[in-house]
C-alpha cells in the first residue's frame, strides 16, 4: 500500500514527532495509565500509522463487499439494500405467554423471531420430570410436545416470518415440531426459513447443555444438516456459536478461533458423510457476541469473515462463493450487563449493537437493560428493539459499507486477531482436531485462563466497570421486575400427563419403535423424528430413547 521509501519517511517523521512534541507533553502531563489494552487484554498502541499495516494489500486483505475474502461484508450492497434481521430473543413461562410476546414484538417492528427454551427442554426432559422441578419456564419457554409448539406459533405465518431457535442436543426434535406445524399451516418446507443452533461442540466446552456423548451427538447434528439441504433449503441448519464461548470468558480472538475450529469439525463430519461442501456450505451460519469495545469487535467480525473464507476455499476446496461467506447473527454481551445501575446497560447495549452493525452482521439481538435482574419486561425489550431501529435509521452506520476500512487501528487489529486465530487453529490441528482438543481440555483451559485474568482486572480496579468498581451509588432495590409464575411448572406437568393419556397409543408406539430402529441402523433420523412428534411423542420421550441407545455424556475433570 505504501512504498518502502514512503514507510521510511513516515518512520522518520514519527520519530521526530515523538521527540519534539509527544515527549515534552508527557513529561508535563503524563498519560492516565502506563498500559492500554482492549477488553481481551490486547495492547493498544498510542498511535497507529501505515507502519502498523506495512504489508497491507488491498485486494488480498480487503477486496470488495460480496466478494472473496468477504472482509468487507457478505453482500454487495449490505444495509443499503436492506437492514439486518432484527430479532429479540424471547421465551418464558408457557407457550401462550411467549406467543403473546412474539406478537407484541412483531407489532413493534421486529423482523424475525428468536426462541429461548427453558432448561428442561434444552436438557431433553419433560415438564413433569423430577429434574425439571423449579426450572419449568424460568429462562425460556417450556416445549414438551407438538401441541406446545402449535400454541407457540399460533397466528404466525411460517412462510413470512423466519425463526431462530436456540436449541442444541434436542435440535432435531424441535425442528421436527416446527416443520410439522408448517405442514399444518399448508406451508411447504422449501418456503420455511430460519435457523436452529444445533451446535453441540460448544456445549461440551462452555455451556453444558449436552445429553449424549460427542460421536452420536455429531451424528444427530449432521443428520439435521443433511436433511435441511435436501428438503428445507432456506433453513440455516446450524448456527456455530461463539457467543457462549465469549460469555464464558474468552478473548475476542479465542471466540473466533474456537468457533471456527468447531465449524471445521462440522464441515469435516459432513464431508465424511459423503456430502459435498458446496451442497451444505451455503447454509452454515454463525453466532457471535458483541462486547463494548467497538473497535476490537469490528476487527473481530472482519477477521472472522476473512479466516472462514480462506479455510473453506483452501482447506475444503469450496468453489461456490456462498460456501465461503460467513453469515452470522450477533447478540449483545449478556455477561457485560450489570445489576448495579441497570440503566447503564442501555448505553452498553447501544455501543455493542453499533459494533455489530458497522461490523456487518446479518441479524442482531439486543439485550434488555434489566436482564441482569430478571427476564426482560415489555418496556425494557421495547427499548432494546428501538436501539436497533435508531442505529439503523438514524446513526448513519447503514449508509456506507464497512466504514472503518482503512483505519490504521482497525486494520492492524483485524490482522492481529487473524494471526492469533491462525495460531490457535494450528495448535488444535496438532492436538488432533477439535474433538481431541476438547477431550484434552485445551479449549476449556484457555478460556478459563482468560476469564480469570479479566476478573482479576475488575476486582483490582485495573479495568474500570462503571457502576461496579467506579462511580458507585447507593441504590434502592429494583422494582417492576418480570417474574415467572411458579404455577407454570405444575400446569405444564399436568398438560404433559393429559397428553400422554389422550394420544393414539398405537400410533405413538409404532412411531417410537420406528425411530429406535432408524437410530440403531444409522439412517438419517429426521424423517422418523418428524413422524414421532406428529404422533405426539414428547421431547423427553425421544431423548430417553436416545439415552438408551447412545448413553449419556459425563465429562472428565481437568486440572
N, C-alpha and C positions, 0 to 999 in steps of 0.2 A: 504493500500500500504506500509505503514511503521508501525512497531510495536510501542506500547506505549513507550517502553524503548528507541527506536531509536529517536522518536519525542522529548522525554525529553532531550536526548543527544544533538540533533540539537538545541533545545531552549537554552540550557546552552552555547553551543559554539557560538551561535548568540549573546547572551548577552555579552560574553567575547570579541567578535569581535567589538561590538558597543563601549564597554568601552575602549578597548586598541588601536583600530585602527581608527574606524569611528569618535568618538567624538573629539579626538585630531586633526584630519584632518579638521573637520568642524569648530573648534574654530580658526584655522589658515586661512582657505579658505571656507567661508560659501557657501552653495548651492545657485544657482541663484534665487530661489524663495522659499517661505515657503510651498506652497501647489501645488502639481502637479495633474492635472486632465486630463481625456480624453476629447474629443470634447463634449461628452454628460454630462460632469461635474462629472463623477465618479472619486473619489480619486485614485491616482496611488501611491502605496507604493514604498519606496526607493528600496526595495529588496524583491523578492519572493523566498520562500523556501518551503520544504514539509509541513511546519507548516500551510501554506495558503490553502493546499488541504488535510488536515489531514483525512477527511472522504472519500477521493477519492477511488473508487472501479473500477478497470479497466474494468471488464466485464459488470458491471451495467451502468457505465457512458460513457465508450468509445466503447468497443466491437470492431467490425471489419467492414471495408467498405462493403456496400451492405447487411449488417445485422442489425437487431434491436439493439440499438435505432438509428442507422444511423448517430451518431455524426461524424463519420469519412468519411461520404460520402455515396451516394445512390447506387453507382456502385462498384462491387468488384475490378475492375482494374482502375477506374476513368480515368485520362488522359493518362495512359499507354496504354489504349485501343484506345481511340480517344479523340481529344480535344473537348472542349465546342463548341457549335454552335456560330460562330462569326457573329453577326448582327450589322448593323449600322442603327439606326432609321432614316428614310428618308421620306420626303414628303414636297412639296412646290409647289405653283402655280397650274398648271394644271396637269392632269394625264399624258400628253405627256412628260412634263419636268421631272416628278417623275419617269416615266418608264425609261427615259434616265439615271437618276442617279442610279436606281436599276441595270441596265445592266452594268454600269461602275463599281459599287461595286462588282458585281459578277465576273467581269473580273479581279478585284484586289485580289480575293481570299476570299471574304465574302461567308459564307456558309449558310446563311438564310436571308430572307427579314424581315424588320420591318417597318410597315406603320404608318406614322404620318398623321392624318386627320386634316383639318382646323377646326376652332371653329364653323362655321355654321354647318358643317357636324356633329360634336360632339354634337351640341345642337339640332339637328333634324330640321334644316332649309335649304331650297334650296338656291342656289346662287343668285336667284332673289328676295329673301325675303328682305323687308326693313331693318330688323335687321342684315342682312349679309353684308350690305354696308361697305366697307373698311376693311373687315375681310376675304374675299374670298382668299384662297390660301396662307394666310400670315404665319401661323405656322404649316401648313400641307397641304396636297393635298385636293382639292375640289372634292368630290364624291357625285353627285346628283342622278345618275341613274346607271343601269346596263351597259349602254353604256360607262360611265366614267370608271367603273371597268374593262371593256373589254380592253380599251386603257391602263389602268394602268398595266395590266398583259400581255400585248401583247408580244409574244415571250418568255414567261416564263413558262416552263413546270411544272404544278402544281403537278405532280406525282414525281418530282425530287427535288423541292425546297420547304422548309417549310416557312410559312409566319406567322409573329406575327402582330396582328392588335390592336392598342391602341384605342379602342372604347368601350363605356360603355352603356349609355342609349339606343342608337340605334344599339346595338351589333347584335341583331337578324337580322336586315336588312342588315348590311354589310356582315355578314357571309352568309346570303342567296344569296347575289350577288356573293360572292366568289365561293360558291358551284355551282351556276348556270353557271359560267364561266368554272369551272372544267368539268361540264357536257358537255358544248360545245366543250371542248378540247378532249372529249372522256375519261376522267379520272373518274373512279368510286369513289364514296365517301369513300370507305374503303382504298383508296390509297392516300387520301388527308391528309396532315399533317400540323400542325401549332397550333397557339394559338390565341384566342380572349380574350381581357382583361375582359370584361363582369362583372366588379366588381363595382357595383353601390353604395355599402355602403360607400366606402371611398370618393365617390363624395359628399355625404351629410356632411362628417366631414371636408374634407380639400380641395377638388379640385373644387367643384361647378358645374361640368358639368352634372347635373341631369336634368330630364324633368318631370317625373311623380312622384307621391307620393311613399313612400317606399314599401307598400304592393304590388301594381301592378308591381312595378319595380322588386321586388324579384320574382314575378310570371314569368316575362319575362326571368329573369336570370335562373330560374330552368327549364323553357321550353327549353332553349338552351342546358343546361347540359343534360337533359333527351334525347333530340333529338340526341345529339352527341354520347352519349354512345351506343345508339341503331343503328345509321346509319353512323356515322363518327368516327370510333373507334380510329383513330390515332390523332384525334384533341383534344387539351387541351381546354376544354370547358369553363374554367375560369382561369384568372391569378390574384390571390388575391394579391392586390398591397399594399406593404408597402412603395414603392418608394415615392409616393406623400405625405405620412404621414411624412416621413423624410424630404422631401423638404419643408414641411410646418413648420418645426422647432422642430420636436420630437427628443427625445434622441434615441439611438440605441435600448435600451430595450423597449421603447414605440413603436418604429417601429415594433418590433417583436410582442409585446403584442397585439396591436390594429389590426395588420394584422391577427394574429391567432384568435382573437375574431371575426373578420369578417368571417374567414374560418369556425369557429364553427357555426355561424349563417347560412351560406350557406349549410353546411352538414346537420344541423338540418332541414332546409327547404326542402332539397331533401328527407330526411327520412320521414318527414311529408307528402310528396307527395306519399309515398309508395315505394320509390326506396331503394334498398339495398346498404349499404355503400360500399361493395366490388364490386358493379357494376360500380358506378361512381367515387369512391375514387381514383383509379389509374390514372385518367385523370385530377385530380385537380392539378393546378400548382400555383406558387407564383412568385412575382416580388419584388426584394429588391433594395435598394440603396447601394452605397459604398462610404464612406467618406475617408478622407485622413489618419486617424489614423489606420494603418494597423492592429495592434494587437486587438483593440476593434472590428473592422469589422470582422476579422477572428473568434473571440469569438462569435460575434453575429450570424454569419451563423451557427456555430456549435451548439449553444444553441437553435436556431430556429428549426433545424432538430430534435434535441432530444425532445424538447417540443411537436412538432407536432406528432411525432411517438407515444409518450405516450398518447396523447389526443385521437388519432384515435384508439389506441388499448384499452385503459382503459375506455374512456368515451363513444366511439361509437361502441366498440366491433368488430372492423375490424379484420379479420383473414388473409386476403391476404397481404403479406408484401408490395406489391406495393401501397396499400392504405395508408400505414404508411410512405412512402417515401415523404419527402418534396423536390420536384423538383422545381427549381427556376431559373428565369432569373435575371441578375443583370445589372443595368445601373449605370455608374459612376455619381457622385453627381453634377447635373446641377447647383444647388444652390451654390455650392462651387466655381464655376468659377467666375473670376473677369474680369471686363472691363479694369481695370488697369493692365498694363504689361501682356497682354493676353498670351504671350508665356510661362509664368509661369504655365499656366493651363496644358501644356503638361506634366509637372512633376507631378502635382496633379493627373491628369487622370492616369498616369502610376502607381502611388502608389495605387490608388483606384482599378485599374484593377488587379494589383498584389494581393491585398487583396481578390478580388473576386475569383481569380484563386486558391490561396492556401486555400481559404475558401470552395471551392468545388462546384462552380456554374455549371449549365448545359448549360447556354447560356449567352452571355455578349454583351452589347453595350458600347462602349467607346465614351464619348462626345468629340466633336471637340473643339480646343482651342479658337475659335472665337465665341462660342455660347452665350457669354455674350453681344456680339455686334450685331450678325446677325445670320441668318440661315447658316449652315456650307458651306464653299466654297469647291470646288473639292479638292484643296490642303489640307485643314485642315481635311477633312473627311478621306483622304488617310493617313495622319499622325495618326489619331485616330485608323484606322484599323491596320496599321503597328504596333502600340503599342501592340495590342493583339497578333499579329503574333510573335513579338520579345519575349514577355513574354512566349508564348507557345513554341517557337523553340529554344530560346537562354538562358533563365534565369535559367533553372533547376527546376522551380516551378512545372513542369508537370512530373518530373521523379519519384517522390515518392508520396504516398498518405498521406494527412493530415500531412504535415511536421512539424507543430507547436505542434502536440500532445505531451503531456508530459512536455511541458514548464510550469513551476510553474505559471508564469504570465498568460499565455493564458488559462490554465485550471481553475485558480482562477477567471479570468474574465468571462469565459464561465459559471461557476457556479453562479456567481453574477448576470449575465444577466438573466439566467434561473430563479433564485429566484425572481427577480423583475418582470419578465413576469408572473410568477405564482401569485404574489400578485395582479397584475392588473386584471388578469383573474378572480380571486376570487371576487374582488370588482365589476367587470362587472356582474358576476353571481348574486351578492347580489342586484344589481340595477334592475335585471330582464332580463338580456341579452343585446346583442349588440344594438338592435334597441332602447330599453329603455334607454340605456346609451347615445346613440346619441340624442334621443328626449330630454333628461335632460341636454344635453350639457357637460356631464362629459368628454368625449374623447376630444372634441374641447378645453375645458378649460385647460386640462393637456398639450396639445400640445402648446397652446398659451403661457402658463407659461414658458415652456422650451425654446420656440423661443425668448421670452423676455429676459430670463437670458442670452442666448447666444449673443444676440445683444448688451446687456449692456457690456458684457465682451469685445466685439470687440471695441465698442465706447470708453471704458475706457482705452483700451490698455492692459488690463489684459491678454487677449488672443491675441497672435500675428497672424496677417494675412499679409503675406509677400506681399509687393506692395500696401497694403491698409492702414495699420496703422503702418508699419515699412518698412524700405528700400524703401521709396517712391521716385519716379523720376518724373521730368518734361518730358512729352511725347508729341510728335506731334499727331494730330488727326489721327485715323486709316484710312487706305486706302484699296482698293480692297475688299470691303465688298459685300456679295451677297445681292442683292435687288430683291424683287418680283415685277414684272411689274404691275403697278396699273391698267393696261388694262385687267389683268386676270379676275377681277370681272365682268367687262362689258361683256367680251367674254363668260364667264361661264353662266352668266344670260341669254344671247341670246341663248346659246345652250339648256338650260332648256326649254325656251319658244318654241323653234323649235321642241324639243322632244314631248312636250305636244300636239303640233299641228299635228304631223305626225303619232303618235302611233294609234293602233287599239282601238278606244274609247270604243267599246262594250266589248272587252276582258279586257281592263283596269278597266271598271266599275264593271264587274262581279267579277274580282279578288278582288277588294277592298270591295265589298259587302260581299263576302265570308269571307274575313279577319275580317270584323266587326262582322259577325255572330259568327265566331270561338272565337273571343276575348270576346264577351259577354257571350258565353256558358261556357267558362273556359277550352276549349280544348287546347292542345298544339298548339301554333300559328305558329311554324316553317314551316310546310308544306304550310300553306296559305301564309306566307310571301314570301317563295320561288316562289310561283306562281304569287304573286303580282309584285315582281321585274322582273320576266320574262315578265310580261305584261307591263313593263316599268313604273310602279308606282315609284315615286321618294321617297327619304329619307324623305323629308318634308311632302309629302302627307300621307305617312304611319304614321309618328309621329303626324300629325294633327288629323288623325283618332283616334289615341290612346289618344291624348289630350282631344278629345270629350268624349271618353269612361271613361278614368281614371281621368281626370283633370290634373292640373299642380301643382307641389310642390312649396310651398312658406315657407321657413324656418322661425322659430321664432328667435328673438334676445335673446342672452344670456348675462346676465350682471355678 
